[in-house]
Amino acid sequence: MTRSPLALTPTMHTTASGGGTGLLLAMVVSGVFLGALITVTINIWLSRRKSHEEERNRPRAAFLRR
C-alpha cells in the first residue's frame, strides 16, 4: 500500500469549538513580543543618544557661563 504525499504532510484541523485558537494566540503573543522588543530597542538607542548629546554639550555650557 502506498501513501500519497499529502498524507505525509502535517495538517491543521480547526473545529467549531476553537481548535485554531492556539495558533491565533501564538501569533498575537509573538506579534506583541516583537513590537515590545522593537520599542525597547528604539528607547534604549534614543536615551543613549540623548545622554551622549548632553555629555557633548556640558563643556560648551560651562564655557558660555564664564
N, CA, C and O atoms as a CHARMM CRD file, in Angstrom:
* protein
*
  264
    1    1 MET  N      0.84800  -1.17600   0.00000 PROA 1      0.00000
    2    1 MET  CA     0.00000   0.00000   0.00000 PROA 1      0.00000
    3    1 MET  C      0.89500   1.24200   0.00000 PROA 1      0.00000
    4    1 MET  O      1.78900   1.36200   0.83800 PROA 1      0.00000
    5    2 THR  N      0.66200   2.14500  -0.91800 PROA 2      0.00000
    6    2 THR  CA     1.45600   3.36900  -0.98800 PROA 2      0.00000
    7    2 THR  C      0.64800   4.53300  -0.44700 PROA 2      0.00000
    8    2 THR  O     -0.57700   4.58600  -0.55700 PROA 2      0.00000
    9    3 ARG  N      1.38500   5.46000   0.14100 PROA 3      0.00000
   10    3 ARG  CA     0.73600   6.65600   0.68300 PROA 3      0.00000
   11    3 ARG  C      0.91700   7.81100  -0.28700 PROA 3      0.00000
   12    3 ARG  O      1.92600   7.90600  -0.98500 PROA 3      0.00000
   13    4 SER  N     -0.04700   8.65900  -0.31700 PROA 4      0.00000
   14    4 SER  CA     0.07300   9.84600  -1.16000 PROA 4      0.00000
   15    4 SER  C      0.92700  10.87300  -0.42200 PROA 4      0.00000
   16    4 SER  O      0.98200  10.85000   0.80800 PROA 4      0.00000
   17    5 PRO  N      1.59000  11.76600  -1.13900 PROA 5      0.00000
   18    5 PRO  CA     2.41200  12.79600  -0.47300 PROA 5      0.00000
   19    5 PRO  C      1.60400  13.68100   0.45500 PROA 5      0.00000
   20    5 PRO  O      2.13400  14.20400   1.43600 PROA 5      0.00000
   21    6 LEU  N      0.33200  13.85100   0.15600 PROA 6      0.00000
   22    6 LEU  CA    -0.48900  14.70100   1.01300 PROA 6      0.00000
   23    6 LEU  C     -0.73300  14.06900   2.37300 PROA 6      0.00000
   24    6 LEU  O     -0.93300  14.78400   3.35400 PROA 6      0.00000
   25    7 ALA  N     -0.72000  12.75800   2.45100 PROA 7      0.00000
   26    7 ALA  CA    -0.94500  12.09000   3.72100 PROA 7      0.00000
   27    7 ALA  C      0.25900  12.23800   4.64800 PROA 7      0.00000
   28    7 ALA  O      0.12500  12.07500   5.86100 PROA 7      0.00000
   29    8 LEU  N      1.41800  12.54100   4.10100 PROA 8      0.00000
   30    8 LEU  CA     2.62300  12.66900   4.92200 PROA 8      0.00000
   31    8 LEU  C      2.81400  14.07500   5.46900 PROA 8      0.00000
   32    8 LEU  O      3.59700  14.26500   6.40100 PROA 8      0.00000
   33    9 THR  N      2.12500  15.06000   4.92000 PROA 9      0.00000
   34    9 THR  CA     2.30600  16.43000   5.38300 PROA 9      0.00000
   35    9 THR  C      1.39300  16.69300   6.57200 PROA 9      0.00000
   36    9 THR  O      0.25000  16.23600   6.59300 PROA 9      0.00000
   37   10 PRO  N      1.88800  17.42200   7.55600 PROA 10     0.00000
   38   10 PRO  CA     1.04600  17.73200   8.71200 PROA 10     0.00000
   39   10 PRO  C     -0.03300  18.73300   8.31400 PROA 10     0.00000
   40   10 PRO  O      0.20200  19.63400   7.50900 PROA 10     0.00000
   41   11 THR  N     -1.18500  18.56300   8.87500 PROA 11     0.00000
   42   11 THR  CA    -2.29100  19.47700   8.59400 PROA 11     0.00000
   43   11 THR  C     -2.79200  20.05000   9.89300 PROA 11     0.00000
   44   11 THR  O     -2.63100  19.45100  10.95700 PROA 11     0.00000
   45   12 MET  N     -3.40800  21.22800   9.80000 PROA 12     0.00000
   46   12 MET  CA    -4.02200  21.84100  10.96600 PROA 12     0.00000
   47   12 MET  C     -5.52400  21.64600  10.85100 PROA 12     0.00000
   48   12 MET  O     -6.13000  22.00900   9.84300 PROA 12     0.00000
   49   13 HSD  N     -6.10600  21.08400  11.86600 PROA 13     0.00000
   50   13 HSD  CA    -7.53900  20.87500  11.87700 PROA 13     0.00000
   51   13 HSD  C     -8.15000  21.89300  12.81400 PROA 13     0.00000
   52   13 HSD  O     -7.75100  22.00100  13.97300 PROA 13     0.00000
   53   14 THR  N     -9.10500  22.63000  12.31900 PROA 14     0.00000
   54   14 THR  CA    -9.82400  23.56000  13.16700 PROA 14     0.00000
   55   14 THR  C    -11.24200  23.06200  13.30600 PROA 14     0.00000
   56   14 THR  O    -11.83500  22.53500  12.36600 PROA 14     0.00000
   57   15 THR  N    -11.75800  23.23700  14.47400 PROA 15     0.00000
   58   15 THR  CA   -13.11800  22.80800  14.72800 PROA 15     0.00000
   59   15 THR  C    -13.93500  24.00200  15.16100 PROA 15     0.00000
   60   15 THR  O    -13.39500  25.07400  15.43400 PROA 15     0.00000
   61   16 ALA  N    -15.19400  23.81700  15.21900 PROA 16     0.00000
   62   16 ALA  CA   -16.07500  24.90000  15.65100 PROA 16     0.00000
   63   16 ALA  C    -15.84500  25.24700  17.11100 PROA 16     0.00000
   64   16 ALA  O    -16.20800  26.33800  17.55100 PROA 16     0.00000
   65   17 SER  N    -15.24700  24.33600  17.86700 PROA 17     0.00000
   66   17 SER  CA   -15.01800  24.60200  19.28300 PROA 17     0.00000
   67   17 SER  C    -13.76300  25.42500  19.53100 PROA 17     0.00000
   68   17 SER  O    -13.41900  25.66800  20.68800 PROA 17     0.00000
   69   18 GLY  N    -13.06600  25.86400  18.48300 PROA 18     0.00000
   70   18 GLY  CA   -11.92200  26.74600  18.67200 PROA 18     0.00000
   71   18 GLY  C    -10.59300  26.03800  18.59800 PROA 18     0.00000
   72   18 GLY  O     -9.69400  26.37700  19.36900 PROA 18     0.00000
   73   19 GLY  N    -10.42000  25.09300  17.73200 PROA 19     0.00000
   74   19 GLY  CA    -9.16200  24.38200  17.60600 PROA 19     0.00000
   75   19 GLY  C     -8.03700  25.26000  17.08700 PROA 19     0.00000
   76   19 GLY  O     -6.87200  24.96100  17.34600 PROA 19     0.00000
   77   20 GLY  N     -8.33900  26.33200  16.36400 PROA 20     0.00000
   78   20 GLY  CA    -7.32300  27.23800  15.83900 PROA 20     0.00000
   79   20 GLY  C     -6.97500  28.35000  16.79900 PROA 20     0.00000
   80   20 GLY  O     -6.19400  29.24100  16.46200 PROA 20     0.00000
   81   21 THR  N     -7.54100  28.31300  17.99100 PROA 21     0.00000
   82   21 THR  CA    -7.29700  29.37500  18.96100 PROA 21     0.00000
   83   21 THR  C     -5.85600  29.39500  19.42100 PROA 21     0.00000
   84   21 THR  O     -5.30000  30.46600  19.66600 PROA 21     0.00000
   85   22 GLY  N     -5.24400  28.23500  19.54400 PROA 22     0.00000
   86   22 GLY  CA    -3.85100  28.17800  19.98400 PROA 22     0.00000
   87   22 GLY  C     -2.92300  28.84000  18.99700 PROA 22     0.00000
   88   22 GLY  O     -1.99600  29.54600  19.39500 PROA 22     0.00000
   89   23 LEU  N     -3.15400  28.62700  17.71700 PROA 23     0.00000
   90   23 LEU  CA    -2.32900  29.25600  16.68000 PROA 23     0.00000
   91   23 LEU  C     -2.53000  30.76000  16.67200 PROA 23     0.00000
   92   23 LEU  O     -1.56900  31.52000  16.55300 PROA 23     0.00000
   93   24 LEU  N     -3.77100  31.18800  16.79800 PROA 24     0.00000
   94   24 LEU  CA    -4.06700  32.62300  16.83000 PROA 24     0.00000
   95   24 LEU  C     -3.42900  33.27700  18.04400 PROA 24     0.00000
   96   24 LEU  O     -2.86200  34.36500  17.94300 PROA 24     0.00000
   97   25 LEU  N     -3.52100  32.62300  19.18100 PROA 25     0.00000
   98   25 LEU  CA    -2.91600  33.15400  20.40400 PROA 25     0.00000
   99   25 LEU  C     -1.40200  33.24500  20.26800 PROA 25     0.00000
  100   25 LEU  O     -0.80000  34.23100  20.69500 PROA 25     0.00000
  101   26 ALA  N     -0.78800  32.24100  19.68500 PROA 26     0.00000
  102   26 ALA  CA     0.66100  32.25700  19.47800 PROA 26     0.00000
  103   26 ALA  C      1.06200  33.39400  18.54600 PROA 26     0.00000
  104   26 ALA  O      2.07800  34.05000  18.77900 PROA 26     0.00000
  105   27 MET  N      0.28900  33.63600  17.50500 PROA 27     0.00000
  106   27 MET  CA     0.59200  34.72300  16.56700 PROA 27     0.00000
  107   27 MET  C      0.46700  36.07600  17.25200 PROA 27     0.00000
  108   27 MET  O      1.30900  36.95200  17.05300 PROA 27     0.00000
  109   28 VAL  N     -0.57000  36.25300  18.05100 PROA 28     0.00000
  110   28 VAL  CA    -0.77000  37.52800  18.74800 PROA 28     0.00000
  111   28 VAL  C      0.33800  37.76200  19.75900 PROA 28     0.00000
  112   28 VAL  O      0.88700  38.86200  19.83300 PROA 28     0.00000
  113   29 VAL  N      0.67300  36.74800  20.53400 PROA 29     0.00000
  114   29 VAL  CA     1.72100  36.88400  21.55700 PROA 29     0.00000
  115   29 VAL  C      3.06700  37.16700  20.89800 PROA 29     0.00000
  116   29 VAL  O      3.82400  38.00600  21.38600 PROA 29     0.00000
  117   30 SER  N      3.37600  36.48400  19.80200 PROA 30     0.00000
  118   30 SER  CA     4.65500  36.73500  19.14500 PROA 30     0.00000
  119   30 SER  C      4.68200  38.13100  18.52200 PROA 30     0.00000
  120   30 SER  O      5.72700  38.78100  18.51100 PROA 30     0.00000
  121   31 GLY  N      3.55200  38.59500  18.00700 PROA 31     0.00000
  122   31 GLY  CA     3.48600  39.95400  17.46800 PROA 31     0.00000
  123   31 GLY  C      3.67600  40.99900  18.55300 PROA 31     0.00000
  124   31 GLY  O      4.38400  41.98700  18.35700 PROA 31     0.00000
  125   32 VAL  N      3.04900  40.78100  19.68800 PROA 32     0.00000
  126   32 VAL  CA     3.19700  41.70600  20.81500 PROA 32     0.00000
  127   32 VAL  C      4.63900  41.69600  21.30600 PROA 32     0.00000
  128   32 VAL  O      5.20300  42.75000  21.60000 PROA 32     0.00000
  129   33 PHE  N      5.23400  40.51700  21.39600 PROA 33     0.00000
  130   33 PHE  CA     6.62100  40.41200  21.83900 PROA 33     0.00000
  131   33 PHE  C      7.55800  41.13800  20.87900 PROA 33     0.00000
  132   33 PHE  O      8.46000  41.85100  21.31700 PROA 33     0.00000
  133   34 LEU  N      7.35400  40.96300  19.58200 PROA 34     0.00000
  134   34 LEU  CA     8.18700  41.63300  18.59100 PROA 34     0.00000
  135   34 LEU  C      8.02800  43.14800  18.67700 PROA 34     0.00000
  136   34 LEU  O      9.01500  43.88100  18.60300 PROA 34     0.00000
  137   35 GLY  N      6.79800  43.62000  18.83200 PROA 35     0.00000
  138   35 GLY  CA     6.56200  45.05900  18.97000 PROA 35     0.00000
  139   35 GLY  C      7.22700  45.62900  20.20800 PROA 35     0.00000
  140   35 GLY  O      7.80500  46.71500  20.16100 PROA 35     0.00000
  141   36 ALA  N      7.14900  44.90100  21.31800 PROA 36     0.00000
  142   36 ALA  CA     7.78700  45.35900  22.55300 PROA 36     0.00000
  143   36 ALA  C      9.30300  45.37900  22.41200 PROA 36     0.00000
  144   36 ALA  O      9.96200  46.28900  22.91600 PROA 36     0.00000
  145   37 LEU  N      9.85400  44.39300  21.74000 PROA 37     0.00000
  146   37 LEU  CA    11.30400  44.33300  21.52500 PROA 37     0.00000
  147   37 LEU  C     11.78000  45.50600  20.67800 PROA 37     0.00000
  148   37 LEU  O     12.81300  46.10600  20.97300 PROA 37     0.00000
  149   38 ILE  N     11.04100  45.83200  19.63700 PROA 38     0.00000
  150   38 ILE  CA    11.40500  46.97600  18.79100 PROA 38     0.00000
  151   38 ILE  C     11.30200  48.27100  19.58500 PROA 38     0.00000
  152   38 ILE  O     12.17100  49.13600  19.47000 PROA 38     0.00000
  153   39 THR  N     10.25000  48.41600  20.39000 PROA 39     0.00000
  154   39 THR  CA    10.07000  49.62900  21.19100 PROA 39     0.00000
  155   39 THR  C     11.19700  49.79400  22.20600 PROA 39     0.00000
  156   39 THR  O     11.71700  50.89700  22.37800 PROA 39     0.00000
  157   40 VAL  N     11.57300  48.72700  22.87000 PROA 40     0.00000
  158   40 VAL  CA    12.66600  48.78900  23.84900 PROA 40     0.00000
  159   40 VAL  C     13.97100  49.16900  23.16500 PROA 40     0.00000
  160   40 VAL  O     14.73200  49.98500  23.68400 PROA 40     0.00000
  161   41 THR  N     14.23000  48.58200  22.00900 PROA 41     0.00000
  162   41 THR  CA    15.46500  48.88700  21.28200 PROA 41     0.00000
  163   41 THR  C     15.52500  50.36000  20.89300 PROA 41     0.00000
  164   41 THR  O     16.56400  51.00200  21.05000 PROA 41     0.00000
  165   42 ILE  N     14.42700  50.89200  20.39200 PROA 42     0.00000
  166   42 ILE  CA    14.39300  52.30600  19.99800 PROA 42     0.00000
  167   42 ILE  C     14.57200  53.20800  21.21300 PROA 42     0.00000
  168   42 ILE  O     15.30500  54.19500  21.14600 PROA 42     0.00000
  169   43 ASN  N     13.91000  52.88100  22.32500 PROA 43     0.00000
  170   43 ASN  CA    14.03200  53.71600  23.52800 PROA 43     0.00000
  171   43 ASN  C     15.43900  53.70000  24.10400 PROA 43     0.00000
  172   43 ASN  O     15.93300  54.73400  24.55200 PROA 43     0.00000
  173   44 ILE  N     16.08700  52.55200  24.10000 PROA 44     0.00000
  174   44 ILE  CA    17.47100  52.48600  24.57900 PROA 44     0.00000
  175   44 ILE  C     18.37400  53.31000  23.68000 PROA 44     0.00000
  176   44 ILE  O     19.23200  54.04200  24.17300 PROA 44     0.00000
  177   45 TRP  N     18.19600  53.20600  22.36900 PROA 45     0.00000
  178   45 TRP  CA    19.01500  53.96800  21.42700 PROA 45     0.00000
  179   45 TRP  C     18.81300  55.47100  21.62500 PROA 45     0.00000
  180   45 TRP  O     19.77900  56.23400  21.62300 PROA 45     0.00000
  181   46 LEU  N     17.54600  55.89900  21.79800 PROA 46     0.00000
  182   46 LEU  CA    17.27900  57.32400  21.98800 PROA 46     0.00000
  183   46 LEU  C     17.85300  57.84300  23.30300 PROA 46     0.00000
  184   46 LEU  O     18.36800  58.96100  23.34800 PROA 46     0.00000
  185   47 SER  N     17.77500  57.05500  24.37100 PROA 47     0.00000
  186   47 SER  CA    18.31400  57.52600  25.65100 PROA 47     0.00000
  187   47 SER  C     19.83600  57.62300  25.60700 PROA 47     0.00000
  188   47 SER  O     20.41500  58.55400  26.16600 PROA 47     0.00000
  189   48 ARG  N     20.48100  56.67300  24.95100 PROA 48     0.00000
  190   48 ARG  CA    21.94300  56.76300  24.82000 PROA 48     0.00000
  191   48 ARG  C     22.33800  57.95600  23.96700 PROA 48     0.00000
  192   48 ARG  O     23.31900  58.63600  24.26600 PROA 48     0.00000
  193   49 ARG  N     21.59000  58.21100  22.91900 PROA 49     0.00000
  194   49 ARG  CA    21.87600  59.35600  22.05400 PROA 49     0.00000
  195   49 ARG  C     21.72200  60.66800  22.82500 PROA 49     0.00000
  196   49 ARG  O     22.54700  61.57400  22.70300 PROA 49     0.00000
  197   50 LYS  N     20.64600  60.75500  23.62500 PROA 50     0.00000
  198   50 LYS  CA    20.42300  61.97800  24.39800 PROA 50     0.00000
  199   50 LYS  C     21.52300  62.18200  25.43200 PROA 50     0.00000
  200   50 LYS  O     22.00800  63.30100  25.59900 PROA 50     0.00000
  201   51 SER  N     21.92700  61.12100  26.13100 PROA 51     0.00000
  202   51 SER  CA    22.98400  61.27300  27.13500 PROA 51     0.00000
  203   51 SER  C     24.31000  61.63900  26.46400 PROA 51     0.00000
  204   51 SER  O     25.10900  62.38400  27.03000 PROA 51     0.00000
  205   52 HSD  N     24.53900  61.11800  25.26600 PROA 52     0.00000
  206   52 HSD  CA    25.75900  61.47100  24.53700 PROA 52     0.00000
  207   52 HSD  C     25.73000  62.95000  24.14000 PROA 52     0.00000
  208   52 HSD  O     26.74700  63.63800  24.23200 PROA 52     0.00000
  209   53 GLU  N     24.57000  63.43600  23.70000 PROA 53     0.00000
  210   53 GLU  CA    24.45300  64.85800  23.34000 PROA 53     0.00000
  211   53 GLU  C     24.63700  65.74800  24.56600 PROA 53     0.00000
  212   53 GLU  O     25.28400  66.79200  24.48100 PROA 53     0.00000
  213   54 GLU  N     24.07000  65.33900  25.71100 PROA 54     0.00000
  214   54 GLU  CA    24.23600  66.12500  26.93700 PROA 54     0.00000
  215   54 GLU  C     25.68800  66.15300  27.38200 PROA 54     0.00000
  216   54 GLU  O     26.17900  67.18800  27.83100 PROA 54     0.00000
  217   55 GLU  N     26.36900  65.04300  27.26300 PROA 55     0.00000
  218   55 GLU  CA    27.77900  64.97900  27.63300 PROA 55     0.00000
  219   55 GLU  C     28.61500  65.87200  26.71200 PROA 55     0.00000
  220   55 GLU  O     29.56600  66.51700  27.15300 PROA 55     0.00000
  221   56 ARG  N     28.25700  65.90000  25.45700 PROA 56     0.00000
  222   56 ARG  CA    28.98300  66.71600  24.49100 PROA 56     0.00000
  223   56 ARG  C     28.73300  68.20800  24.73100 PROA 56     0.00000
  224   56 ARG  O     29.61600  69.03100  24.49300 PROA 56     0.00000
  225   57 ASN  N     27.53000  68.55500  25.20100 PROA 57     0.00000
  226   57 ASN  CA    27.19500  69.97000  25.41900 PROA 57     0.00000
  227   57 ASN  C     27.66000  70.49600  26.77000 PROA 57     0.00000
  228   57 ASN  O     27.64200  71.70800  26.98400 PROA 57     0.00000
  229   58 ARG  N     28.07100  69.63600  27.68000 PROA 58     0.00000
  230   58 ARG  CA    28.48900  70.06700  29.00600 PROA 58     0.00000
  231   58 ARG  C     29.65300  71.06100  28.96800 PROA 58     0.00000
  232   58 ARG  O     29.55200  72.10800  29.60600 PROA 58     0.00000
  233   59 PRO  N     30.73700  70.79600  28.26700 PROA 59     0.00000
  234   59 PRO  CA    31.82800  71.78900  28.23500 PROA 59     0.00000
  235   59 PRO  C     31.40000  73.09700  27.56500 PROA 59     0.00000
  236   59 PRO  O     31.84700  74.17300  27.96300 PROA 59     0.00000
  237   60 ARG  N     30.55800  73.01000  26.57400 PROA 60     0.00000
  238   60 ARG  CA    30.08300  74.20700  25.89300 PROA 60     0.00000
  239   60 ARG  C     29.28400  75.08900  26.85200 PROA 60     0.00000
  240   60 ARG  O     29.44700  76.30900  26.85800 PROA 60     0.00000
  241   61 ALA  N     28.42900  74.47700  27.65500 PROA 61     0.00000
  242   61 ALA  CA    27.62100  75.23700  28.61800 PROA 61     0.00000
  243   61 ALA  C     28.51600  75.84700  29.68700 PROA 61     0.00000
  244   61 ALA  O     28.28400  76.98300  30.10100 PROA 61     0.00000
  245   62 ALA  N     29.52300  75.12800  30.13900 PROA 62     0.00000
  246   62 ALA  CA    30.43700  75.65600  31.15500 PROA 62     0.00000
  247   62 ALA  C     31.26100  76.81500  30.59100 PROA 62     0.00000
  248   62 ALA  O     31.55700  77.76500  31.31500 PROA 62     0.00000
  249   63 PHE  N     31.62600  76.75400  29.33600 PROA 63     0.00000
  250   63 PHE  CA    32.40800  77.81300  28.72800 PROA 63     0.00000
  251   63 PHE  C     31.56700  79.07300  28.54000 PROA 63     0.00000
  252   63 PHE  O     32.08000  80.18100  28.69300 PROA 63     0.00000
  253   64 LEU  N     30.29800  78.92300  28.21500 PROA 64     0.00000
  254   64 LEU  CA    29.43000  80.06800  27.97500 PROA 64     0.00000
  255   64 LEU  C     29.02400  80.77900  29.26000 PROA 64     0.00000
  256   64 LEU  O     28.65400  81.95200  29.21100 PROA 64     0.00000
  257   65 ARG  N     29.08100  80.10900  30.40000 PROA 65     0.00000
  258   65 ARG  CA    28.72100  80.71100  31.67200 PROA 65     0.00000
  259   65 ARG  C     29.74300  81.73700  32.14500 PROA 65     0.00000
  260   65 ARG  O     29.40800  82.65500  32.89300 PROA 65     0.00000
  261   66 ARG  N     30.96600  81.58100  31.71600 PROA 66     0.00000
  262   66 ARG  CA    32.03500  82.46300  32.20600 PROA 66     0.00000
  263   66 ARG  C     31.97400  83.81400  31.61300 PROA 66     0.00000
  264   66 ARG  O     32.80600  84.66500  31.92800 PROA 66     0.00000
